[in-house]
């Protein structure tokens, strides 16, 4: 299978492959014992689906998946359609998730893997509010950790490996992000730089119930140095 340049970046070396694989290991764990609640098959909605690797991962895990992916990148969607479009349980929409909020309802599992940092924050709020209002089973979200010691470790490691991620930052910006001085960075928009996972956590808390947090590559890693942060959520009980 020919890899997209984004996939090649994730597979740059053994370290990047291992770290990017963490979210899919967690996804497998979450989906393995999840029972369909809205029909005979497990309904999955993937926000910012990219090339739909999650569909491939879940399809290897169980044979009762009905998958809907959304991504605004035409190149990703075209590649995903070429790979999986002939399967009756696969559907991908090339659109902004903000334009597909009407689709978010009665999904057993909603996922956003390394996605919300690439969406403008007002739109993220709208999406999470829509999820909170919907009837859903579980929500699994992962985002990169771009504050505190983690960002310094990642950018230094990137430089030493000849990887690309540190080039998004100046070294002064890395220092300010590592010391939680985000006011010294440009305002966050749709890149890694300036993104604060703690803001996302608070937005989630206001609309859904966080039942578990994940660090990478294992749960023994403190959040301050974890390369990414994950959240497993459920619908907030009606008061």
Secondary structure, DSSP 4 states (H G I P E B T S, - for coil): -PPPHHHHHHTSSHHHHHHHHHHHHHHHHHHHTPPPSSSSSEEEEEET-TTTHHHHHHHHH-S-EEEEEEES-HHHHHHHHHHHTTSTTEEEEES-GGG-GGG-SSEEEEEEES-GGGS-HHHHHHHHHHHHHS-EEEEEEEEE--STHHHHHHHHHHHHHT-SGGGGS-HHHHHHHHTT-GGGSPPPSSSSTT--HHHHHHHHHTTEEEEEEEESS-TTS-GGG-SEEEEEEEEPPP-
